[in-house]
């Protein structure tokens, strides 16, 4: 059995080397640094100092700017993806952790956990234009691909708050399982998926009605239930599969996005927290905070190809073509 899998792995690696290269950026929470991994060679090629306690990370629309939440500096840093220099800062409010960039690239929405706020930033003006009161301890934040909704999840209120993108006001709330952490829309903006860390569950919500379609639990043989702590989510553009990072369970759950059923569990590094697709959605990269590495997953075969050491406490990940 090992030989065919090894052959498959070699074929996959050959394809990667033949022009499907990308650059993977990883925030290192305890190193106050940004790690840079070459997707072609699958090796760490650089590590640069950034702000204190970097966590959330996202690329700008033109791929030249990289936004990093420097939580202990109370700012969103702007890093040039070519020079890796900090070229600007955005006024994020207190203790930014997670944020989302508007699909048009005009605005950035920040969760301010300590103040129970979402801060709206005009990127071009580098100015905060609105503070939106939400539930207690806002964590996950996401913008629908059609630009209609901003959703904030509050860890203590246990709700997904629906913010109308046009008015920047909350117009609905959906009660979910305890301690919601991350949220993601399907590419057609018709479903919202929310992970709940304490409950060990995933809630799928119909966007039109704001009502729950289904709640999925996770059961892994040999893993105690308290270690299954769902956090980061990614759903492929064709809505074939969704992927959920399960924290200290050291697994990524593979979910059939049509049937809304758990299909498989993939063993990755320790305390898998966040994940991101390659631009062609043929690979998935996960940040593993305790084992200090990232895992590279082939999505055609649903096989973990490799782990790459990146530094202390990798948290967020972004991938540039």
C-alpha positions as CSV (number, residue, x, y, z in Angstrom):
1,X,0.0,0.0,0.0
2,X,2.8,2.4,0.7
3,X,4.3,2.3,-2.8
4,X,1.2,3.6,-4.6
5,X,0.8,6.4,-2.1
6,X,4.4,7.4,-2.4
7,X,4.0,7.5,-6.2
8,X,1.0,9.7,-5.9
9,X,2.9,12.0,-3.6
10,X,5.8,12.2,-6.1
11,X,3.3,13.1,-8.9
12,X,1.7,15.8,-6.8
13,X,5.0,17.3,-5.9
14,X,6.0,17.3,-9.5
15,X,2.9,19.2,-10.5
16,X,3.6,21.7,-7.7
17,X,7.1,22.3,-9.0
18,X,5.8,22.7,-12.6
19,X,4.2,26.1,-12.2
20,X,1.7,25.9,-9.4
21,X,3.9,27.8,-7.0
22,X,2.5,30.2,-4.4
23,X,3.8,32.0,-1.4
24,X,2.4,31.1,2.0
25,X,2.4,33.8,4.7
26,X,2.1,32.7,8.4
27,X,1.7,34.9,11.5
28,X,3.8,33.7,14.4
29,X,2.1,34.8,17.6
30,X,4.9,34.2,20.0
31,X,7.8,35.2,17.7
32,X,6.2,38.6,16.7
33,X,7.1,37.6,13.2
34,X,5.8,36.7,9.8
35,X,7.0,33.4,8.2
36,X,7.3,33.0,4.5
37,X,7.0,29.6,2.9
38,X,7.8,28.9,-0.8
39,X,4.9,26.7,-2.2
40,X,7.1,25.3,-5.0
41,X,9.9,24.0,-2.7
42,X,7.6,23.7,0.3
43,X,10.3,25.2,2.5
44,X,10.6,28.1,4.9
45,X,12.5,30.9,3.0
46,X,12.1,33.9,5.3
47,X,11.0,35.2,8.6
48,X,10.6,38.9,9.3
49,X,9.7,40.9,12.4
50,X,6.3,42.5,12.5
51,X,4.2,43.9,15.4
52,X,3.5,42.3,18.8
53,X,1.3,39.2,18.9
54,X,0.4,39.0,15.2
55,X,-2.7,36.8,14.6
56,X,-5.3,37.6,11.9
57,X,-3.9,37.9,8.4
58,X,-5.4,38.6,4.9
59,X,-4.3,39.7,1.5
60,X,-5.6,42.9,-0.1
61,X,-7.5,42.8,-3.4
62,X,-4.5,43.6,-5.5
63,X,-2.3,41.0,-3.7
64,X,0.4,43.6,-3.0
65,X,-0.7,44.5,0.5
66,X,-0.8,42.0,3.4
67,X,-2.8,43.0,6.4
68,X,-1.8,41.7,9.8
69,X,-3.5,42.2,13.1
70,X,-0.8,43.1,15.6
71,X,-3.0,42.5,18.7
72,X,-0.8,43.9,21.4
73,X,0.0,47.0,19.3
74,X,-3.7,47.8,18.7
75,X,-3.3,48.1,15.0
76,X,-3.6,46.4,11.6
77,X,-0.2,46.5,9.9
78,X,0.1,46.8,6.1
79,X,3.0,44.8,4.8
80,X,4.3,45.0,1.2
81,X,4.3,41.4,-0.1
82,X,7.3,42.0,-2.3
83,X,9.6,43.8,0.1
84,X,8.1,42.4,3.3
85,X,8.3,45.8,4.8
86,X,5.6,47.4,7.0
87,X,4.4,50.3,4.9
88,X,1.4,51.5,6.8
89,X,-1.0,51.0,9.7
90,X,-4.8,51.0,10.1
91,X,-6.6,52.2,13.3
92,X,-8.1,48.9,14.3
93,X,-9.4,49.7,17.8
94,X,-8.3,47.8,20.9
95,X,-6.7,44.3,20.7
96,X,-7.6,43.2,17.1
97,X,-7.5,39.5,16.6
98,X,-9.6,38.6,13.6
99,X,-10.8,40.7,10.7
100,X,-12.3,40.4,7.2
101,X,-11.6,42.4,4.0
102,X,-14.6,43.6,1.9
103,X,-14.8,41.7,-1.5
104,X,-14.3,45.0,-3.3
105,X,-11.2,45.7,-1.2
106,X,-12.5,49.0,0.1
107,X,-13.2,48.2,3.7
108,X,-11.9,46.1,6.5
109,X,-14.0,44.8,9.4
110,X,-12.2,44.1,12.8
111,X,-13.4,42.2,15.9
112,X,-12.6,44.1,19.1
113,X,-13.1,41.4,21.7
114,X,-12.4,43.5,24.8
115,X,-14.8,46.3,23.7
116,X,-17.6,44.2,22.2
117,X,-17.3,46.1,19.0
118,X,-16.7,45.7,15.3
119,X,-14.6,48.5,13.8
120,X,-15.1,49.4,10.2
121,X,-12.0,50.8,8.5
122,X,-11.9,52.7,5.1
123,X,-8.7,51.2,3.7
124,X,-7.9,54.0,1.2
125,X,-8.3,56.7,3.9
126,X,-6.7,54.5,6.5
127,X,-9.5,55.7,8.8
128,X,-12.0,54.1,11.2
129,X,-15.4,55.1,9.9
130,X,-17.8,53.2,12.2
131,X,-17.9,51.3,15.5
132,X,-20.7,48.7,15.7
133,X,-21.7,47.4,19.1
134,X,-22.1,43.6,19.0
135,X,-22.3,40.7,21.5
136,X,-19.9,39.9,24.3
137,X,-16.4,38.9,23.1
138,X,-16.7,39.1,19.3
139,X,-14.4,36.7,17.6
140,X,-15.1,35.4,14.1
141,X,-16.0,37.9,11.3
142,X,-16.7,37.4,7.7
143,X,-18.2,39.3,4.7
144,X,-20.5,37.5,2.2
145,X,-19.0,37.1,-1.3
146,X,-21.9,39.2,-2.7
147,X,-21.1,42.0,-0.3
148,X,-24.5,42.0,1.3
149,X,-23.7,40.8,4.8
150,X,-21.0,41.2,7.5
151,X,-21.4,38.5,10.2
152,X,-19.8,38.8,13.6
153,X,-19.8,35.9,16.1
154,X,-19.7,36.6,19.8
155,X,-18.1,34.0,22.0
156,X,-20.1,34.7,25.2
157,X,-23.4,35.8,23.7
158,X,-23.3,32.7,21.5
159,X,-24.7,34.4,18.5
160,X,-24.0,35.2,14.9
161,X,-24.9,38.9,14.4
162,X,-26.0,39.9,10.9
163,X,-24.8,43.4,9.9
164,X,-26.3,45.0,6.9
165,X,-23.4,46.0,4.7
166,X,-25.2,49.1,3.4
167,X,-26.4,50.5,6.7
168,X,-23.7,48.9,9.0
169,X,-26.4,48.1,11.5
170,X,-27.3,44.7,13.0
171,X,-30.6,43.5,11.5
172,X,-30.8,39.9,12.8
173,X,-29.2,37.5,15.3
174,X,-28.9,33.7,15.1
175,X,-28.3,31.8,18.3
176,X,-25.7,29.1,17.9
177,X,-23.8,26.6,20.1
178,X,-21.5,27.8,22.9
179,X,-18.4,29.8,22.1
180,X,-18.6,30.4,18.3
181,X,-15.2,31.0,16.9
182,X,-15.1,31.3,13.2
183,X,-17.5,31.8,10.3
184,X,-17.5,31.3,6.6
185,X,-19.9,31.8,3.7
186,X,-20.3,29.5,0.8
187,X,-19.2,31.0,-2.5
188,X,-22.8,31.6,-3.6
189,X,-23.5,33.5,-0.3
190,X,-26.5,31.2,0.4
191,X,-25.1,29.4,3.5
192,X,-23.1,30.6,6.6
193,X,-21.1,28.0,8.5
194,X,-20.2,28.7,12.2
195,X,-17.9,26.7,14.4
196,X,-18.5,26.4,18.2
197,X,-15.4,25.6,20.1
198,X,-16.9,24.4,23.5
199,X,-19.8,22.5,21.9
200,X,-17.5,20.8,19.4
201,X,-19.9,21.6,16.6
202,X,-20.5,23.2,13.3
203,X,-23.7,25.1,12.6
204,X,-25.0,25.6,9.0
205,X,-27.3,28.6,8.6
206,X,-29.6,29.5,5.7
207,X,-28.7,33.1,4.7
208,X,-32.1,34.0,3.3
209,X,-34.0,33.0,6.5
210,X,-31.2,33.3,9.1
211,X,-32.3,30.0,10.4
212,X,-30.3,26.9,11.2
213,X,-30.3,24.2,8.5
214,X,-28.2,21.6,10.4
215,X,-25.8,21.3,13.3
216,X,-22.9,18.8,12.9
217,X,-21.0,17.2,15.7
218,X,-17.6,15.5,15.5
219,X,-16.5,12.1,16.8
220,X,-13.0,10.9,16.4
221,X,-12.0,7.4,17.6
222,X,-9.3,7.6,20.3
223,X,-9.8,11.3,20.8
224,X,-11.6,12.6,23.9
225,X,-14.5,14.9,23.2
226,X,-13.1,17.9,25.1
227,X,-10.1,18.0,22.7
228,X,-12.4,18.5,19.7
229,X,-12.5,22.3,19.5
230,X,-13.6,23.5,16.0
231,X,-12.1,26.8,14.9
232,X,-11.1,27.8,11.3
233,X,-13.3,26.9,8.3
234,X,-12.8,26.9,4.6
235,X,-15.4,25.8,1.9
236,X,-14.3,25.3,-1.7
237,X,-15.7,27.4,-4.5
238,X,-17.7,24.6,-6.0
239,X,-19.2,23.7,-2.6
240,X,-18.1,20.1,-2.8
241,X,-16.2,20.1,0.4
242,X,-15.8,22.1,3.6
243,X,-12.8,21.8,5.9
244,X,-12.8,22.5,9.7
245,X,-9.8,22.8,11.9
246,X,-10.4,20.9,15.1
247,X,-7.9,22.5,17.4
248,X,-6.3,20.1,20.1
249,X,-7.8,17.1,18.3
250,X,-5.0,17.6,15.7
251,X,-7.4,16.9,12.9
252,X,-9.1,18.6,10.0
253,X,-12.6,17.5,9.4
254,X,-13.6,16.9,5.7
255,X,-17.3,17.7,5.2
256,X,-19.4,16.8,2.2
257,X,-20.8,20.3,1.5
258,X,-23.8,19.0,-0.5
259,X,-25.0,16.3,2.0
260,X,-23.7,18.2,5.1
261,X,-22.1,15.1,6.5
262,X,-18.6,14.5,7.9
263,X,-16.7,12.5,5.4
264,X,-13.2,12.1,6.9
265,X,-10.7,13.3,9.5
266,X,-7.1,14.2,8.4
267,X,-4.3,14.0,11.0
268,X,-2.2,17.2,10.9
269,X,0.0,19.0,13.5
270,X,-0.8,19.8,17.1
271,X,-3.5,22.3,17.9
272,X,-4.6,23.1,14.3
273,X,-6.1,26.6,14.4
274,X,-6.6,28.2,10.9
275,X,-6.4,27.1,7.3
276,X,-6.3,28.5,3.8
277,X,-6.6,27.2,0.2
278,X,-4.0,27.5,-2.5
279,X,-5.2,29.9,-5.2
280,X,-6.2,26.9,-7.4
281,X,-7.8,25.2,-4.4
282,X,-5.8,22.0,-5.0
283,X,-4.0,22.3,-1.6
284,X,-4.9,23.3,1.9
285,X,-2.5,24.8,4.4
286,X,-3.1,24.6,8.1
287,X,-1.4,26.4,11.0
288,X,-0.5,24.1,13.9
289,X,0.2,26.2,17.0
290,X,1.7,23.7,19.4
291,X,3.9,21.7,16.9
292,X,5.1,25.1,15.4
293,X,4.5,24.0,11.8
294,X,2.1,24.1,8.9
295,X,0.6,21.1,7.2
296,X,0.2,20.8,3.5
297,X,-2.9,18.8,2.3
298,X,-3.6,17.6,-1.2
299,X,-7.3,18.1,-1.8
300,X,-7.7,15.7,-4.7
301,X,-6.6,12.7,-2.6
302,X,-7.3,14.2,0.8
303,X,-3.8,13.3,1.9
304,X,-1.5,15.2,4.2
305,X,1.7,15.6,2.1
306,X,4.1,17.3,4.5
307,X,4.7,19.5,7.5
308,X,6.9,22.6,7.4
309,X,8.4,24.1,10.6
310,X,7.8,27.8,10.6
311,X,8.4,29.2,14.1
312,X,6.7,29.6,17.4
313,X,2.9,29.4,17.6
314,X,1.7,29.8,14.0
315,X,-1.7,31.4,14.0
316,X,-3.0,32.8,10.8
317,X,-2.3,32.0,7.1
318,X,-2.7,33.7,3.8
319,X,-1.6,32.5,0.4
320,X,-0.5,34.6,-2.6
321,X,-0.4,33.3,-6.2
